[in-house]
Amino acid sequence: MTLAVNVSARQFRHPEFVDQVRATLERSQANPKLLKLELTESLLVDNVADVIEKMTALKQQGVNFSMGDFGTGYSSLSFLKRLPLDQLKIDQSFVRDVLTDPNDAAIVRTIVALGQSLGLSVVAKGVETAAQRDFLADNGCYAYQGYHFGRPAPIGDFTDLIDGLGIWQKKPARRPDF
């Protein structure tokens, strides 16, 4: 199971960000391959070279990266091809009306095709109905987030749910404190 952590542009720009992530991984003994840092397009406004350098340093440690709310901000295809990303997340503003707005449907299909062409996984955010999920699946998107699958819950409720499903092969001695 992968842990996705939203990282603000301010956090990411902090000079010690890479060292802080490395230290947290070491202290918690968490597998860096199971950590996905979700960045936003606003990160690309300033100093793209620094963003790429930090992402590359963490990528070398095994950390994965996702571009959240894709298509709503400052993304450029030239930036996209330079970033060491693993995943694009389609913003919920496109998913919300995907069944009724042909422009949103076209945007979603384009993001899915773009992600697949670049070898990136694609996640749709804000999926609230089976019909939205079916549209996404019919167009090649097979990973989703949204109320159709569950509401936000306290960590204890979530771990109880996961324990009940038998997903943990063995329980960690302690939970990572990301």
Residue pairs with C-beta under 8 A, 6 or more apart in sequence:
1 34
1 162
1 167
1 168
2 34
2 35
2 36
2 64
3 30
3 34
3 35
3 36
3 176
3 178
4 36
4 37
4 38
4 66
5 35
5 36
5 37
5 38
5 178
6 38
6 68
7 37
7 38
7 39
8 40
9 39
9 40
9 42
9 43
9 45
11 17
12 39
12 43
12 51
12 54
13 43
13 46
13 47
13 50
14 20
17 54
18 54
18 57
18 58
21 37
21 58
21 61
21 63
22 58
22 61
24 30
24 176
24 177
24 178
25 32
25 35
25 61
25 63
27 177
28 174
28 176
28 177
28 178
29 176
30 176
30 178
31 62
32 58
32 61
32 62
32 63
33 62
33 63
33 64
35 62
35 63
35 64
35 178
36 63
36 64
36 65
36 66
36 86
36 87
37 58
37 63
37 64
37 65
37 66
38 65
38 66
38 67
38 68
38 89
39 51
39 65
39 66
39 67
39 68
40 67
40 68
40 69
40 73
41 67
41 69
41 70
41 72
41 73
41 74
41 75
42 73
42 74
43 51
44 51
44 73
44 74
44 75
44 76
44 79
45 74
48 79
48 82
51 83
52 82
52 83
52 84
55 65
55 83
55 84
56 84
58 65
59 65
59 84
64 86
64 87
65 83
65 84
65 85
65 86
65 87
66 85
66 86
66 87
66 88
66 89
66 123
67 75
67 80
67 83
67 85
67 87
67 88
67 89
68 89
68 91
68 125
69 89
69 91
69 125
70 88
70 89
70 90
70 91
70 111
71 90
71 91
71 94
71 107
71 111
72 91
72 93
80 114
80 118
81 118
85 118
85 120
86 120
86 121
87 115
87 120
87 121
87 122
87 123
88 111
88 114
88 115
88 120
88 121
88 122
88 123
89 122
89 123
89 124
89 125
89 145
90 108
90 111
90 112
90 122
90 123
90 124
90 125
90 141
91 125
91 126
92 125
92 126
92 146
93 104
93 126
94 104
94 107
94 108
94 111
95 104
95 108
95 124
95 125
95 126
95 127
95 132
95 136
95 146
96 104
96 126
96 128
97 104
98 104
98 105
98 108
98 132
98 135
98 136
99 105
99 131
99 132
99 135
105 135
108 124
108 135
108 136
108 139
108 141
109 139
111 122
112 122
112 136
112 139
112 140
112 141
113 140
115 121
115 122
116 122
116 140
121 143
122 140
122 141
122 143
123 141
123 143
123 144
123 145
124 132
124 136
124 141
124 143
124 144
124 145
124 146
125 144
125 145
125 146
126 145
126 146
127 133
127 136
127 144
127 145
127 146
127 147
127 148
127 149
128 146
128 147
128 148
129 148
130 148
132 146
132 148
133 144
133 148
136 142
136 144
153 161
155 175
159 175
162 168
163 171
